[in-house]
């Protein structure tokens, strides 16, 4: 493949209308698109070291755009924030260096996870996308009990054990 001047392009080069051949390039492109704002052109002779997680500047733009989108969000819960004693934007801002200074895909993944969790909203979560950042591959674990809330007394709600995984309990080496 050649550019508009006829020069040969490397196989993983981003070309409009063509598919990139490396996942790292896809992450960089996603960071650039999500970051929004103005992207400066590379100056002649300037060397920009791209990593699988982009540049610190791209990650900072990504962080700023996430903060701005969160700030514009309409679904705030002043009641929850007041009673839990936290401000989500302040907690998110405290994570800036984790995102900007991420050097590996795992660092960036965990930084974005912390950023999402700082909102303390169980309705929000990270969803993996094909060829995107990959989280750790950990085995799924489950508690051998199921706990549910009991709202029969709205002034003093409580919890109760609603189910047991007897096979799991029988296989454990715990007493009882």
N, CA, C and O of each residue as an XYZ file, in Angstrom:
704
protein
N       0.852     -1.165      0.000
C       0.000      0.000      0.000
C       0.901      1.232      0.000
O       1.960      1.223      0.628
N       0.490      2.292     -0.700
C       1.293      3.508     -0.799
C       0.472      4.711     -0.360
O      -0.758      4.696     -0.409
N       1.187      5.769      0.076
C       0.496      6.993      0.467
C       0.262      7.869     -0.764
O       0.521      7.443     -1.890
N      -0.232      9.101     -0.550
C      -0.580      9.980     -1.674
C       0.640     10.425     -2.478
O       0.493     10.858     -3.621
N       1.852     10.325     -1.899
C       3.074     10.670     -2.624
C       3.734      9.441     -3.252
O       4.792      9.561     -3.870
N       3.124      8.263     -3.102
C       3.660      7.048     -3.689
C       4.635      6.294     -2.801
O       5.214      5.297     -3.233
N       4.829      6.755     -1.555
C       5.744      6.067     -0.636
C       5.065      4.842     -0.052
O       3.867      4.854      0.229
N       5.843      3.787      0.128
C       5.325      2.535      0.695
C       4.950      2.753      2.165
O       5.704      3.370      2.918
N       3.783      2.244      2.566
C       3.329      2.359      3.953
C       3.587      1.052      4.686
O       3.491     -0.024      4.095
N       3.920      1.140      5.994
C       4.078     -0.092      6.766
C       2.737     -0.814      6.870
O       1.690     -0.176      6.766
N       2.750     -2.148      7.075
C       1.500     -2.918      7.065
C       0.517     -2.557      8.170
O      -0.682     -2.783      8.010
N       0.993     -1.995      9.301
C       0.041     -1.683     10.372
C      -0.287     -0.199     10.442
O      -0.734      0.287     11.480
N      -0.072      0.519      9.359
C      -0.326      1.954      9.311
C      -1.827      2.214      9.181
O      -2.530      1.495      8.469
N      -2.308      3.243      9.871
C      -3.721      3.610      9.801
C      -3.985      4.382      8.512
O      -3.373      5.421      8.266
N      -4.866      3.887      7.722
C      -5.255      4.549      6.475
C      -6.776      4.612      6.472
O      -7.436      3.617      6.767
N      -7.338      5.772      6.140
C      -8.788      5.899      6.120
C      -9.393      4.858      5.194
O      -8.928      4.664      4.070
N     -10.426      4.198      5.672
C     -11.108      3.212      4.867
C     -10.440      1.849      4.884
O     -10.946      0.910      4.269
N      -9.326      1.721      5.568
C      -8.627      0.440      5.667
C      -8.641     -0.026      7.114
O      -8.810      0.764      8.043
N      -8.464     -1.286      7.272
C      -8.466     -1.859      8.609
C      -7.043     -1.909      9.148
O      -6.117     -2.272      8.422
N      -6.863     -1.551     10.410
C      -5.550     -1.665     11.026
C      -5.290     -3.124     11.348
O      -6.214     -3.890     11.619
N      -4.032     -3.494     11.314
C      -3.699     -4.892     11.522
C      -3.121     -5.171     12.901
O      -2.745     -6.310     13.175
N      -3.037     -4.186     13.773
C      -2.506     -4.464     15.111
C      -3.466     -3.927     16.163
O      -4.036     -2.847     16.009
N      -3.636     -4.695     17.228
C      -4.539     -4.269     18.307
C      -4.021     -3.011     18.977
O      -4.811     -2.175     19.414
N      -2.686     -2.861     19.068
C      -2.104     -1.662     19.670
C      -2.513     -0.415     18.914
O      -2.831      0.613     19.512
N      -2.501     -0.513     17.588
C      -2.921      0.623     16.769
C      -4.378      0.964     17.001
O      -4.755      2.136     16.991
N      -5.197     -0.052     17.211
C      -6.615      0.169     17.474
C      -6.811      0.911     18.790
O      -7.633      1.823     18.875
N      -6.058      0.524     19.814
C      -6.154      1.206     21.111
C      -5.769      2.664     20.948
O      -6.441      3.548     21.479
N      -4.694      2.922     20.219
C      -4.239      4.295     20.007
C      -5.300      5.093     19.256
O      -5.593      6.232     19.619
N      -5.874      4.505     18.215
C      -6.909      5.193     17.445
C      -8.125      5.478     18.316
O      -8.703      6.562     18.233
N      -8.522      4.516     19.153
C      -9.666      4.721     20.050
C      -9.385      5.841     21.032
O     -10.250      6.676     21.293
N      -8.168      5.860     21.581
C      -7.812      6.934     22.508
C      -7.902      8.285     21.813
O      -8.410      9.247     22.388
N      -7.415      8.361     20.586
C      -7.444      9.623     19.851
C      -8.873     10.060     19.571
O      -9.202     11.236     19.729
N      -9.724      9.131     19.157
C     -11.118      9.458     18.846
C     -11.866      9.849     20.106
O     -12.588     10.846     20.117
N     -11.699      9.061     21.181
C     -12.401      9.356     22.426
C     -11.921     10.646     23.054
O     -12.691     11.343     23.714
N     -10.652     10.970     22.852
C     -10.104     12.163     23.474
C     -10.749     13.420     22.918
O     -10.893     14.411     23.635
N     -11.138     13.393     21.649
C     -11.767     14.568     21.055
C     -10.798     15.735     21.046
O      -9.582     15.541     21.048
N     -11.326     16.930     21.035
C     -10.456     18.097     21.059
C      -9.621     18.199     19.795
O      -9.867     17.510     18.805
N      -8.631     19.076     19.852
C      -7.776     19.279     18.695
C      -6.567     18.367     18.782
O      -5.970     18.221     19.849
N      -6.212     17.766     17.687
C      -5.029     16.927     17.619
C      -4.030     17.646     16.733
O      -4.320     17.937     15.573
N      -2.842     17.937     17.280
C      -1.836     18.656     16.517
C      -1.172     17.733     15.514
O      -1.002     16.539     15.760
N      -0.800     18.305     14.383
C      -0.072     17.538     13.375
C       1.359     17.328     13.849
O       1.911     18.155     14.575
N       1.947     16.230     13.439
C       3.337     15.953     13.777
C       4.214     16.929     13.009
O       4.045     17.110     11.803
N       5.153     17.557     13.711
C       6.043     18.518     13.077
C       7.179     17.776     12.367
O       7.563     16.689     12.799
N       7.721     18.344     11.285
C       8.821     17.684     10.565
C       9.977     17.379     11.518
O      10.395     18.240     12.293
N      10.479     16.175     11.457
C      11.599     15.764     12.304
C      11.204     15.357     13.712
O      12.029     14.835     14.462
N       9.947     15.592     14.080
C       9.488     15.248     15.426
C       9.205     13.747     15.494
O       8.536     13.181     14.629
N       9.727     13.130     16.531
C       9.503     11.703     16.725
C       8.511     11.535     17.868
O       8.752     11.997     18.984
N       7.405     10.878     17.586
C       6.401     10.608     18.612
C       6.430      9.120     18.887
O       6.168      8.306     18.002
N       6.751      8.773     20.123
C       6.821      7.361     20.483
C       5.438      6.874     20.886
O       4.923      7.229     21.947
N       4.847      6.057     20.027
C       3.543      5.486     20.322
C       3.728      4.141     21.008
O       4.583      3.341     20.627
N       2.924      3.914     22.006
C       2.927      2.632     22.703
C       1.549      2.022     22.496
O       0.667      2.683     21.948
N       1.339      0.785     22.916
C      -0.004      0.208     22.780
C      -1.089      1.023     23.486
O      -2.271      0.873     23.179
N      -0.696      1.888     24.432
C      -1.684      2.713     25.130
C      -1.553      4.188     24.748
O      -1.983      5.062     25.500
N      -0.963      4.470     23.588
C      -0.871      5.840     23.107
C       0.229      6.627     23.792
O       1.187      6.059     24.316
N       0.080      7.930     23.781
C       1.056      8.826     24.410
C       0.436      9.403     25.675
O      -0.782      9.358     25.845
N       1.274      9.952     26.572
C       0.706     10.603     27.758
C      -0.279     11.715     27.383
O      -1.280     11.923     28.069
N       0.014     12.426     26.289
C      -0.879     13.510     25.857
C      -2.247     12.969     25.437
O      -3.280     13.546     25.777
N      -2.248     11.857     24.694
C      -3.525     11.255     24.291
C      -4.292     10.738     25.503
O      -5.512     10.889     25.581
N      -3.580     10.131     26.445
C      -4.261      9.622     27.641
C      -4.807     10.775     28.486
O      -5.862     10.647     29.107
N      -4.086     11.903     28.509
C      -4.591     13.058     29.251
C      -5.842     13.626     28.579
O      -6.790     14.018     29.260
N      -5.846     13.670     27.245
C      -7.046     14.124     26.530
C      -8.211     13.171     26.773
O      -9.349     13.607     26.943
N      -7.927     11.879     26.790
C      -8.960     10.886     27.091
C      -9.528     11.134     28.485
O     -10.744     11.162     28.670
N      -8.645     11.313     29.461
C      -9.074     11.558     30.835
C      -9.936     12.819     30.904
O     -11.016     12.804     31.495
N      -9.457     13.913     30.299
C     -10.209     15.173     30.329
C     -11.586     15.023     29.689
O     -12.560     15.596     30.176
N     -11.675     14.251     28.595
C     -12.981     14.082     27.945
C     -13.927     13.260     28.819
O     -15.126     13.535     28.862
N     -13.399     12.256     29.514
C     -14.246     11.461     30.418
C     -14.750     12.336     31.553
O     -15.924     12.269     31.915
N     -13.866     13.161     32.120
C     -14.268     14.070     33.201
C     -15.341     15.033     32.699
O     -16.338     15.262     33.384
N     -15.143     15.595     31.512
C     -16.114     16.556     30.972
C     -17.458     15.891     30.697
O     -18.503     16.470     30.997
N     -17.448     14.683     30.129
C     -18.712     13.977     29.878
C     -19.409     13.652     31.202
O     -20.634     13.720     31.297
N     -18.632     13.305     32.207
C     -19.207     13.004     33.521
C     -19.786     14.268     34.142
O     -20.859     14.232     34.744
N     -19.077     15.389     33.998
C     -19.538     16.669     34.556
C     -20.879     17.075     33.937
O     -21.743     17.616     34.627
N     -21.055     16.814     32.629
C     -22.293     17.198     31.935
C     -23.448     16.242     32.218
O     -24.588     16.513     31.840
N     -23.163     15.153     32.866
C     -24.173     14.129     33.130
C     -25.319     14.713     33.959
O     -25.083     15.530     34.850
N     -26.529     14.310     33.680
C     -27.684     14.876     34.375
C     -28.137     14.048     35.568
O     -28.871     14.561     36.412
N     -27.733     12.808     35.669
C     -28.260     11.901     36.698
C     -27.385     11.890     37.952
O     -26.751     10.881     38.259
N     -27.351     13.004     38.670
C     -26.577     13.077     39.908
C     -27.476     12.779     41.088
O     -28.687     12.994     41.022
N     -26.901     12.292     42.154
C     -27.660     12.020     43.367
C     -27.052     12.801     44.528
O     -26.219     12.273     45.264
N     -27.468     14.066     44.694
C     -26.937     14.864     45.800
C     -27.190     14.196     47.153
O     -26.363     14.293     48.059
N     -28.332     13.519     47.286
C     -28.660     12.825     48.532
C     -27.598     11.768     48.841
O     -27.078     11.700     49.955
N     -27.288     10.950     47.843
C     -26.289      9.886     48.031
C     -24.917     10.485     48.329
O     -24.226     10.036     49.243
N     -24.525     11.497     47.561
C     -23.209     12.107     47.756
C     -23.087     12.738     49.133
O     -22.049     12.625     49.784
N     -24.152     13.403     49.578
C     -24.118     14.049     50.893
C     -24.015     13.011     52.003
O     -23.209     13.159     52.921
N     -24.828     11.964     51.922
C     -24.852     10.961     52.986
C     -23.653     10.023     52.952
O     -23.283      9.458     53.981
N     -23.043      9.850     51.785
C     -21.841      9.015     51.711
C     -20.579      9.864     51.859
O     -19.476      9.329     51.968
N     -20.746     11.178     51.861
C     -19.618     12.079     52.075
C     -18.558     12.029     50.983
O     -17.366     11.942     51.278
N     -18.979     12.084     49.738
C     -17.999     12.084     48.653
C     -18.483     12.913     47.478
O     -19.675     13.180     47.325
N     -17.530     13.312     46.654
C     -17.813     14.030     45.417
C     -17.162     13.237     44.287
O     -15.935     13.151     44.230
N     -17.960     12.653     43.383
C     -17.383     11.794     42.350
C     -16.341     12.488     41.475
O     -15.333     11.875     41.122
N     -16.562     13.744     41.122
C     -15.599     14.428     40.257
C     -14.262     14.633     40.960
O     -13.209     14.514     40.335
N     -14.297     14.938     42.249
C     -13.054     15.091     43.014
C     -12.316     13.763     43.082
O     -11.100     13.711     42.899
N     -13.056     12.688     43.346
C     -12.426     11.367     43.411
C     -11.884     10.951     42.048
O     -10.841     10.302     41.966
N     -12.580     11.320     40.985
C     -12.098     10.982     39.644
C     -10.835     11.779     39.316
O      -9.876     11.222     38.781
N     -10.825     13.073     39.630
C      -9.648     13.915     39.357
C      -8.407     13.370     40.058
O      -7.298     13.492     39.538
N      -8.587     12.771     41.229
C      -7.452     12.223     41.977
C      -6.777     11.070     41.228
O      -5.663     10.677     41.576
N      -7.439     10.530     40.210
C      -6.897      9.397     39.451
C      -6.202      9.817     38.153
O      -5.764      8.965     37.380
N      -6.103     11.122     37.914
C      -5.517     11.635     36.665
C      -4.149     11.001     36.383
O      -3.917     10.511     35.278
N      -3.257     11.005     37.354
C      -1.897     10.513     37.094
C      -1.881      9.022     36.767
O      -1.026      8.570     36.005
N      -2.816      8.250     37.331
C      -2.881      6.814     37.011
C      -3.171      6.593     35.533
O      -2.608      5.687     34.919
N      -4.037      7.407     34.963
C      -4.395      7.275     33.547
C      -3.266      7.827     32.669
O      -2.792      7.155     31.754
N      -2.852      9.049     32.959
C      -1.846      9.717     32.126
C      -0.518      8.962     32.143
O       0.158      8.887     31.117
N      -0.138      8.404     33.285
C       1.159      7.732     33.409
C       1.105      6.228     33.158
O       2.094      5.533     33.390
N      -0.018      5.721     32.694
C      -0.121      4.282     32.405
C       0.881      3.921     31.307
O       0.986      4.618     30.298
N       1.613      2.827     31.515
C       2.606      2.418     30.513
C       2.249      1.097     29.846
O       2.824      0.743     28.817
N       1.306      0.372     30.424
C       0.898     -0.904     29.838
C      -0.616     -0.913     29.674
O      -1.321     -0.098     30.270
N      -1.103     -1.836     28.866
C      -2.550     -1.964     28.694
C      -3.209     -2.309     30.026
O      -4.307     -1.835     30.318
N      -2.542     -3.133     30.834
C      -3.101     -3.501     32.138
C      -3.195     -2.280     33.054
O      -4.200     -2.101     33.743
N      -2.142     -1.429     33.067
C      -2.179     -0.201     33.873
C      -3.352      0.682     33.453
O      -4.078      1.205     34.298
N      -3.533      0.842     32.139
C      -4.619      1.691     31.639
C      -5.974      1.078     31.968
O      -6.897      1.789     32.367
N      -6.097     -0.225     31.806
C      -7.354     -0.912     32.129
C      -7.726     -0.680     33.599
O      -8.856     -0.299     33.908
N      -6.763     -0.915     34.501
C      -7.055     -0.723     35.924
C      -7.331      0.743     36.246
O      -8.181      1.041     37.085
N      -6.622      1.661     35.592
C      -6.880      3.081     35.810
C      -8.288      3.465     35.391
O      -8.976      4.194     36.106
N      -8.723      2.973     34.222
C     -10.085      3.263     33.751
C     -11.131      2.593     34.639
O     -12.216      3.140     34.841
N     -10.813      1.417     35.168
C     -11.729      0.738     36.089
C     -11.892      1.559     37.364
O     -13.009      1.749     37.845
N     -10.774      2.048     37.916
C     -10.850      2.892     39.115
C     -11.637      4.169     38.823
O     -12.422      4.631     39.651
N     -11.415      4.731     37.635
C     -12.122      5.952     37.248
C     -13.626      5.708     37.196
O     -14.404      6.531     37.679
N     -14.036      4.598     36.622
C     -15.457      4.255     36.555
C     -16.021      4.008     37.955
O     -17.114      4.468     38.286
N     -15.264      3.277     38.767
C     -15.734      2.950     40.117
C     -15.819      4.172     41.024
O     -16.569      4.160     42.000
N     -15.063      5.228     40.721
C     -15.086      6.434     41.552
C     -16.466      7.078     41.556
O     -16.781      7.854     42.458
N     -17.288      6.771     40.567
C     -18.640      7.341     40.507
C     -19.594      6.639     41.464
O     -20.676      7.149     41.755
N     -19.196      5.473     41.951
C     -20.000      4.690     42.903
C     -21.442      4.506     42.425
O     -22.397      4.711     43.174
N     -21.565      4.124     41.191
C     -22.879      3.917     40.591
C     -22.914      2.505     40.029
O     -22.232      2.202     39.050
N     -23.705      1.648     40.646
C     -23.741      0.243     40.235
C     -24.354      0.050     38.846
O     -24.276     -1.043     38.285
N     -24.958      1.094     38.291
C     -25.530      0.986     36.949
C     -24.474      1.188     35.865
O     -24.718      0.897     34.694
N     -23.296      1.689     36.257
C     -22.232      1.958     35.299
C     -21.157      0.890     35.429
O     -20.770      0.515     36.535
N     -20.684      0.412     34.304
C     -19.634     -0.606     34.336
C     -18.867     -0.564     33.021
O     -19.333     -0.002     32.030
N     -17.692     -1.166     33.031
C     -16.884     -1.247     31.824
C     -17.306     -2.464     31.026
O     -17.518     -3.540     31.585
N     -17.427     -2.295     29.739
C     -17.780     -3.402     28.864
C     -16.642     -3.611     27.870
O     -16.301     -2.693     27.124
N     -16.049     -4.805     27.850
C     -14.968     -5.048     26.891
C     -15.481     -4.935     25.455
O     -16.621     -5.294     25.158
N     -14.625     -4.433     24.579
C     -14.951     -4.356     23.160
C     -13.952     -5.224     22.402
O     -12.823     -5.400     22.860
N     -14.345     -5.766     21.256
C     -13.422     -6.601     20.484
C     -12.129     -5.848     20.179
O     -12.162     -4.687     19.770
N     -11.013     -6.500     20.375
C      -9.678     -5.945     20.118
C      -9.358     -4.721     20.974
O      -8.440     -3.970     20.647
N     -10.092     -4.509     22.058
C      -9.825     -3.390     22.951
C      -8.931     -3.810     24.104
O      -8.290     -4.860     24.061
N      -8.898     -2.976     25.132
C      -8.118     -3.313     26.322
C      -8.664     -4.584     26.942
O      -9.876     -4.786     27.012
N      -7.781     -5.415     27.378
C      -8.196     -6.670     28.001
C      -7.929     -6.587     29.499
O      -6.848     -6.186     29.928
N      -8.910     -6.966     30.273
C      -8.722     -7.044     31.712
C      -8.009     -8.331     32.064
O      -7.732     -9.153     31.190
N      -7.716     -8.508     33.324
C      -7.028     -9.732     33.733
C      -7.926    -10.949     33.545
O      -9.148    -10.855     33.654
N      -7.320    -12.064     33.268
C      -8.071    -13.314     33.129
C      -8.015    -14.054     34.456
O      -7.122    -14.869     34.687
N      -8.947    -13.774     35.297
C      -9.005    -14.407     36.610
C     -10.158    -15.390     36.639
O     -11.172    -15.177     35.973
N     -10.018    -16.461     37.401
C     -11.135    -17.404     37.493
C     -12.307    -16.751     38.224
O     -12.123    -15.968     39.156
N     -13.506    -17.092     37.780
C     -14.697    -16.580     38.454
C     -14.856    -17.277     39.786
O     -14.667    -18.489     39.891
N     -15.201    -16.516     40.795
C     -15.450    -17.104     42.111
C     -16.819    -16.652     42.589
O     -17.287    -15.568     42.239
N     -17.442    -17.480     43.378
C     -18.765    -17.174     43.903
C     -18.815    -17.582     45.367
O     -18.168    -18.545     45.780
N     -19.575    -16.853     46.128
C     -19.803    -17.238     47.517
C     -20.794    -18.396     47.530
O     -21.687    -18.452     46.684
N     -20.649    -19.320     48.477
C     -21.563    -20.467     48.512
C     -22.931    -20.133     49.112
O     -23.736    -21.027     49.374
N     -23.190    -18.825     49.329
C     -24.500    -18.433     49.862
C     -25.069    -17.305     49.015
O     -24.342    -16.596     48.320
N     -26.374    -17.157     49.089
C     -27.044    -16.038     48.434
C     -27.707    -15.218     49.530
O     -28.429    -15.755     50.370
N     -27.454    -13.905     49.516
C     -28.004    -13.001     50.521
C     -28.932    -12.011     49.823
O     -28.571    -11.433     48.797
N     -30.122    -11.818     50.375
C     -31.097    -10.883     49.808
C     -31.576     -9.916     50.883
O     -31.514    -10.227     52.073
N     -32.057     -8.737     50.467
C     -32.578     -7.779     51.449
C     -34.006     -8.128     51.869
O     -34.777     -8.708     51.105
N     -34.328     -7.759     53.095
C     -35.689     -7.932     53.622
C     -36.218     -6.543     53.950
O     -35.745     -5.898     54.886
N     -37.202     -6.083     53.177
C     -37.763     -4.749     53.369
C     -39.105     -4.794     54.103
O     -39.892     -3.854     53.990
N     -39.379     -5.848     54.841
C     -40.673     -5.935     55.524
C     -40.833     -4.813     56.551
O     -41.958     -4.403     56.838
N     -39.743     -4.317     57.103
C     -39.784     -3.151     57.982
C     -38.932     -2.076     57.314
O     -37.705     -2.110     57.405
N     -39.573     -1.129     56.649
C     -38.841     -0.117     55.885
C     -37.991      0.790     56.762
O     -37.082      1.454     56.262
N     -38.269      0.829     58.060
C     -37.477      1.665     58.966
C     -36.230      0.932     59.440
O     -35.292      1.557     59.935
N     -36.214     -0.375     59.293
C     -35.055     -1.169     59.708
C     -34.879     -2.351     58.750
O     -35.072     -3.502     59.141
N     -34.511     -2.065     57.487
C     -34.324     -3.166     56.544
C     -33.179     -4.066     57.010
O     -32.249     -3.616     57.678
N     -33.265     -5.322     56.651
C     -32.231     -6.274     57.059
C     -31.916     -7.196     55.888
O     -32.477     -7.051     54.802
N     -31.027     -8.131     56.115
C     -30.637     -9.097     55.092
C     -30.829    -10.500     55.638
O     -30.796    -10.718     56.849
N     -31.029    -11.448     54.736
C     -31.153    -12.836     55.164
C     -30.509    -13.744     54.126
O     -30.414    -13.396     52.949
N     -30.070    -14.910     54.580
C     -29.496    -15.908     53.679
C     -30.662    -16.615     53.010
O     -31.487    -17.243     53.674
N     -30.723    -16.507     51.679
C     -31.862    -17.077     50.958
C     -31.514    -18.387     50.253
O     -32.399    -19.070     49.737
N     -30.245    -18.734     50.233
C     -29.876    -19.979     49.572
C     -28.448    -20.377     49.883
O     -27.593    -19.530     50.142
N     -28.199    -21.684     49.856
C     -26.870    -22.238     50.107
C     -26.479    -23.168     48.971
O     -27.329    -23.850     48.398
N     -25.199    -23.193     48.649
C     -24.668    -24.167     47.702
C     -24.096    -25.302     48.545
O     -22.916    -25.298     48.896
N     -24.941    -26.261     48.858
C     -24.565    -27.329     49.789
C     -23.375    -28.137     49.269
O     -22.510    -28.526     50.055
N     -23.315    -28.398     47.951
C     -22.186    -29.163     47.400
C     -20.869    -28.426     47.644
O     -19.859    -29.043     47.983
N     -20.887    -27.107     47.469
C     -19.679    -26.316     47.692
C     -19.288    -26.351     49.167
O     -18.112    -26.497     49.502
N     -20.272    -26.218     50.035
C     -19.996    -26.257     51.474
C     -19.482    -27.629     51.897
O     -18.556    -27.715     52.704
N     -20.067    -28.703     51.365
C     -19.629    -30.058     51.712
C     -18.193    -30.304     51.257
O     -17.447    -31.028     51.917
N     -17.804    -29.702     50.129
C     -16.460    -29.918     49.592
C     -15.402    -29.073     50.297
O     -14.208    -29.321     50.132
N     -15.821    -28.085     51.076
C     -14.848    -27.214     51.738
C     -14.251    -27.904     52.951
O     -14.796    -28.884     53.460
N     -13.130    -27.380     53.403
C     -12.474    -27.929     54.584
C     -12.782    -27.081     55.810
O     -12.101    -27.188     56.830
N     -13.791    -26.252     55.713
C     -14.150    -25.398     56.841
C     -14.956    -26.187     57.863
O     -15.746    -27.058     57.496
N     -14.762    -25.889     59.141
C     -15.557    -26.590     60.161
C     -17.031    -26.214     60.057
O     -17.371    -25.110     59.631
N     -17.885    -27.124     60.441
C     -19.310    -26.831     60.499
C     -19.983    -27.375     59.338
O     -21.199    -27.230     59.205
